[in-house]
Amino acid sequence: MTITEKYINKILPYLDNDIETEKINGLISYKFACPFCHIYSDSEDSRKNKCASLTPIQGSYDYKFICMRSRSNECRRIYGGRSFHNFLAMYNPALFRQYKKELATL
């Protein structure tokens, strides 16, 4: 298990109670309701829509965050999504600091 996968597992319980998984590029992709733009949706069904994902990048063990709805500045699909590094920094700064420390020890 890579450090990124370890921190994905740590962040998943905060994201959604019902996360869908799919195998992409030999790694697991996670689909969930967007933690940034779900508040801008009008209906409860729309808020629970699994429009965001942490998707493995082909040829690497890194992931990127993509939101298909892109209704907030945090989840806009600039350049095809955000790196996991950037997503974690925005979503959970305390966990991001731990992630950076662990990466620095490599």
N, C-alpha and C positions, 0 to 999 in steps of 0.2 A: 504494500500500500504506500503510495506517495504521500508527501506532506500535504499536497493540495487535496487529495482524496480524504485524508484524515480531517482536514478542516471543513470540507464539504459535509462530511458526516456530523461534524459538530454544529454546523449552521442549519442543517435540514430541519431539526425540530422547531426552530424559530420561524421557519418560512410558512409551513402549511401542514395541516393534519393529514392530508390525503395527497401524497406526492406520487406521481406516476413515473415509472422508470422505463427506459428503452435502451437497448444496446446499440451504440453508434461508434464507428471507428475502433471497435474492440473494447470500448469502455462504456460505462453506464451514463446515460443522459437522464437528468431529473427535470420533470415538468411540474409547475406549481403556479398558484395565483401570484401575480406580481406584487411584491411587498411595497412598491413605490407608487404605482398608479391605481391600485384597486379602489382607493378612496374616491377616485374621480368617476367611478361607474355609478349609473343611476339605479340599477336593480341588484338585488342580492345574488341572483344567478350570474350576472355579469361580473360581480366582484369575486365570485368563486371560480370564474373561468380560468383554466390553467393556460395562461398565455405567455408565461415566462419559463425560461429553462436555463439550466447550467449544462452546457453541451461540450463534449470533448473536442479539442482541436486536432484535426487529422495530422498524423506524423509527430505528435507530441503527447506528453502526459499532462498538459495544461487544459484548462476549461475556459469558456467564455459565457457570460450572462447575456441572454437575448430576451427582450420582451416584444411580442408581436403587437401589443396595443400601443406602446410608446407614448403614453399620455402625460408623462412627467419628465422633467429635465434629467432625473436620475436614470430613467430607463429608456431614454431615446436611443435608437439604433444607429448611433454615430459610428461610422467605419465598421458596420456589421456586428456591433455589440461591444460589451465591455469585458475586459479581462477579469478573471476571478479575483485577482489581486485588487483591482479597482472596485469591484462589486463589494468585496468583503470590507474594504476601507470605508465605503459609504454606509453599508448596512449595519455593521457591528464593529465599531472602531476598537473596542477592547480586545475582541478576538483577533482583529487584524494585527494589533501590536504583538500578540503572542505568535501569530503566523510569521511575522517579519523576523522576530527573534529566532524562531526555529529555522527559518531559511538561512539566516546569517551564520548558524552553526555548521552548515554543510561544508 
